[in-house]
Amino acid sequence: MIPDSTLRAALAPTVVLRAAINLGNPILARATADGAAGVSVDLARELARRLGVDLSLVVVDTAAKSVDAVVADAADVGFFAIDPARGADIAFTAPYVLIEGSYLVRDGSPIRTNDDVDRDGHRVVVGKGSAYDLYLTRNLRHAEIVRAPSSPAVVPTFLDGDADVAAGVRQQLEADARTRPGLRLLDGRFMVIRQAMGVPKRRGEAAAAFLADFVEAMKADGFVAAALARHGIEGASVAPAG
């Protein structure tokens, strides 16, 4: 699809593409001296190039703030884990990256498997408003959820309190465990995050369709795979064709 003036106005009404970038997920973006870098930034830059407009990054530190920015029209597009709770106002593309969600416990914990987590009396720390928060809120029936201010704050919150489990991006938890003795990850994963792009639904079906086609093209021509490799990302995979 070749963007025309109507499509540009729908996706970038300020004549600048404003992309919400969440630094709370190290798989997708990280802070730099210039603002941010990562797979999501690369995709935002390429989308702006194809639209023929400049790019402005709306950098936030949590997934919830990224969602809020797009819903409130403070950003035109964003990068989110697909979740039905976010689907009321945002039109998602198919996923471009798949990310594992895992559990972290203390070495002496009796919790050995993912199935052991959802038990009466267990407390699970998760980043407030993250995809893990939304998923576990729907699926945990016995354990209590403790919400940290952001995903990077999950392990510090876990260690500072009396919680039993930390939940989040496997790579983030692995990095935290390497620098803090006495922690171990449970084998396997409790969920797979389907990371997608999104645009406010009120921008119209044509804008949503263009963004969906863009993501499929970025997967098909190797752009996403090259971005993951360029930024040294391990443990995330390019999503299959949508």
N, C-alpha and C positions, 0 to 999 in steps of 0.2 A: 504494500500500500504506500503510495506517494503522498506525503502530507500536503494539503492545500491550505489556504488561509483560514478556512473554517476550522479545520482540524488543529492548526497551530493555535488558534484562539481558544479552543476547548482545552488543550493540554497546557498551554502557556499563555494565559490571558494577560499577564503583565509584560509579555514579550521577552520574558526570561523564564526558563524552566527552573522552578524551585523544587529541589529534591530533598526529602527528609532522609537524613543519614543517621542511623542508630549506632553509636559507639559502644553500646552495651553488649553487642554480639561480636566477639573478636574474629569470627569466621568471615564476617562481611565487611567490617571497617575498623580502623584504628585511628587514634588521634595523631596528627603530625603538626609540624611547625606551620604548615600552610592551612591547617584545618582538619582534613581527613583524607585517608587513602584506603583502598581496598576494592573488593569485587563490586560492591554496590556503587561506589564512586565511579568506577570504570564504566559500569552500565549507564549511570546517569549522564556521564560525559558523552557517551556514544549516542544516547537518545537525543540529547540536546543538539549534537552535530547533525543528526538525521532530520531533526525538525528545523534546523537552520536558525537556532536561537542561542543566546548565551545561557550559561548554567550558574545557578546560585545554590550552594549547599546550605540546608537548614539542619545544622548538626545538633543532635540531642543525645542524651545518655541512657535512655530507656526505650523499650519498644512501645510502651503506653504513650509516651510523649510523641513518638513518631506517628502513631495512629491519630492522636489528637491534632497534630499539625495538619495532617491531610484532611481530616474531617472538618476542621475549622477554616480551611482554605488558606492556611499559613504556608502550605506546601502544595505542589501540584501532583507530585507522585511520591511514593514511598516504597520501602522494602520491608515486607512483613512475612511472618509465618502465617500461613493460611489457617484461619480459625473461624467457625461460624459466628462467634460473638463479635467479630470485627466485620462481618459481611453485610450488615444492615446498610452501611453507608459507603463502603468501599468495594469497587469491582476489582477482583483479583485476576491476575493472569494465572496460567499454569505455573507450577514451581520451576525455578531455574536451578536450584541447589537443594540437596537433601542433607540434613544435619541430624546427628544422633543426640537424644537427650538421655542422660545417665544420672545415677545416684552415687553419692559419696558418703562414706561413713567413717567413724574412727576405727582404728585397728582392733580395739577391744570390743567392738559392737557385736552383739549376737545376731545382727542382721547379716545374712549371708547371700541372699538372692533378692531380686526385684520383687518377687511375690511376698517376701517377708515385710516389706515396707508398710503396706496398708493394714496396720494392726492397731487396736485400741491402745492409747497411751503414747504412740509414736508421734513425733513432731517433725515435719518436713519443711525446710527453709527453701524458698523459691523467690525469684525476682518479681516484684509486684508488677502486674500487668503484662508479664511476659507470656509467650506461648505456653511455657511450662506451667505457669500459674493457671491459665485458662483451662488447660488440659487436665491438670490435677484437681482443680476445683470441681470439674465434672465427674472425674473418675475415682477419686479417693473416697471411700465410704466410711473408714474408721480412723485413719490418721488425721491429725490436725495440721493445717497449713499455717506456716509462719512466713510472712511476707517481708523480705528485705527491700530496701529502697530501690535497688537496681540489681541486674544480674551479676555484675562484678562484685557486688557487696554480699553475695550469697554466702560464700565460704567464711569471710570475716564474721558475719552475723551468726553463722552456724557455730563457729569456734568460740565466740564471745558469750553464747548462751548455753542452754541445756537441751538443744534440739538433737534429734537422733540421726537425721539425714539431710544432706544438701542435694538439691536437684538443679540441673542446668545443662548447658552445652558441654558435651563430653570433653572437648579440647580445653575449655576454660577450667573445668574441674581437674583435669590432668595436670595443667600448668600450676594450679594452686597446690595440688598434692606434692609436686616435685619440690616446692619451696617450703613446705610445712610438714615436718615429720609426724608420723602417727596417723596417717589417713590412707584410705584405700577406696578404689572405685569398685562398685559391684560389676560383675560380668554382664555383658549384653547391654540392652537399652530398654527404656520404658516407653519411648515413643520416637517417631521420626518426624522431624520438623520439615515441612514443605515450604521452603522460602520462596516467596513470589514478589512481584511488583504489584502495585495497586494505584488506582486513581479514584477520586470521588465519583460515585455513581451519577451525581447530578451533572457531571461533565458530558454525559451522553454515551450512547452505545458505540458511536463511531470512535470516540476517544479510547474506550475500553478495548475495542477490537484492534485498533492500531497498536496499543501497548501489548496486547496478547500476541499479535503477530511479531512484534519486535522481539519479545522474549524467545519465541520459538526460533527466530532467525539467529539470535545470539547463541542459543544452544547448538543449533544445527551446523553453524559455520566454525565452531570451535572457540568462539570468543570467550564464553564462560570458562571452559576448561583452561584456556591460556591465562585468564585472569587468576584463577585459583593457583596455577603453577607459578605465575609471576610474583604473587604475594606470599608464596611459601605455605599455602594452606593445605593441611593434611586432615583426613578424617571426614571431609565433606565430598560429596560426589555430584556430578552434573545430573540433574533430573532427566528422566526420559522425555521424549516428545509428548507434548500435551494433547 
